[in-house]
Amino acid sequence: FELVVWLGLSATGGFCEELTFRGYLTRQFSAWTGSRVFAIVLQGVAFGLAHGYYQKVMVVIMVQGWLLGLFAYWRKSLRPGMLAHGLQDAIGGLVAFFS
């Protein structure tokens, strides 16, 4: 049962975080700064800080936020990033569960 809950959480986490960081915050930062590039940088920083409880890998998570921001910009859609983010979370959980 725990594994099923984790997979559901991974899917909803990827969806919600992409909607929040790559969707809402990128648009807000873009309107605030007038720069899409700076908006992507800022949302990545916010994403890293929001995951501050993973202190040892917070910078890696910030870089992932930048890459997902560039991916959303390139694809002009949040859906591919939602899928990638959800899969990354799910695979990480599966590896931890079975190891």
C-alpha positions in Angstrom: 0.0 0.0 0.0 2.9 2.4 0.8 4.2 2.0 -2.7 0.9 2.9 -4.3 0.6 6.0 -2.1 4.2 7.0 -3.1 3.4 6.7 -6.8 0.3 8.8 -6.4 2.2 11.4 -4.4 4.9 11.5 -7.1 2.3 12.1 -9.8 0.5 14.9 -7.9 3.8 16.4 -6.6 5.2 16.7 -10.1 1.9 18.2 -11.4 1.6 20.7 -8.5 5.2 21.8 -8.4 5.4 22.3 -12.2 2.2 24.3 -12.1 3.4 26.4 -9.2 7.1 27.0 -10.1 7.3 26.7 -13.9 3.8 28.0 -14.5 2.7 30.6 -11.9 6.1 31.8 -10.5 7.8 32.0 -13.9 5.0 34.2 -15.3 5.0 36.4 -12.2 8.8 36.8 -12.2 8.7 37.5 -15.9 6.1 40.2 -15.4 8.1 41.6 -12.5 11.5 41.6 -14.2 10.5 41.9 -17.8 12.9 39.0 -18.6 12.0 35.4 -19.3 15.6 34.3 -18.7 15.8 36.0 -15.3 12.3 34.6 -14.5 13.6 31.1 -15.1 16.6 31.7 -12.9 14.5 33.1 -10.1 11.9 30.2 -10.2 14.8 27.8 -10.1 16.2 29.5 -7.0 12.8 29.5 -5.4 12.4 25.8 -6.2 15.8 25.0 -4.6 14.9 27.0 -1.5 11.5 25.3 -1.3 13.4 22.0 -1.0 15.8 23.3 1.6 15.0 20.4 3.8 17.3 18.4 1.4 20.3 20.6 2.4 22.9 18.4 0.8 21.3 18.4 -2.6 19.5 21.8 -2.6 21.8 23.2 -5.3 21.2 20.2 -7.5 17.5 20.7 -7.0 17.9 24.4 -8.0 19.7 23.3 -11.2 16.9 20.8 -11.8 14.4 23.8 -11.5 16.4 25.7 -14.1 16.4 22.8 -16.4 12.7 22.2 -16.0 12.1 25.9 -16.6 14.1 25.8 -19.8 12.2 22.6 -20.8 8.9 24.3 -20.2 10.0 27.4 -22.2 11.4 25.2 -25.1 8.3 23.0 -25.3 5.9 25.9 -24.6 4.0 23.5 -22.3 4.1 22.4 -18.7 3.0 18.9 -19.5 6.3 17.4 -20.5 7.9 18.8 -17.3 5.1 17.4 -15.2 5.6 14.0 -16.7 9.4 14.2 -16.3 9.2 15.5 -12.7 6.6 12.9 -11.7 8.7 10.1 -13.2 11.8 11.3 -11.5 10.1 11.4 -8.1 8.5 8.0 -8.7 11.7 6.3 -9.8 13.6 7.8 -6.8 11.0 6.4 -4.5 11.0 3.0 -6.2 14.8 2.8 -5.9 14.6 3.6 -2.2 11.7 1.2 -1.6 13.4 -1.8 -3.2 16.9 -1.1 -1.9 
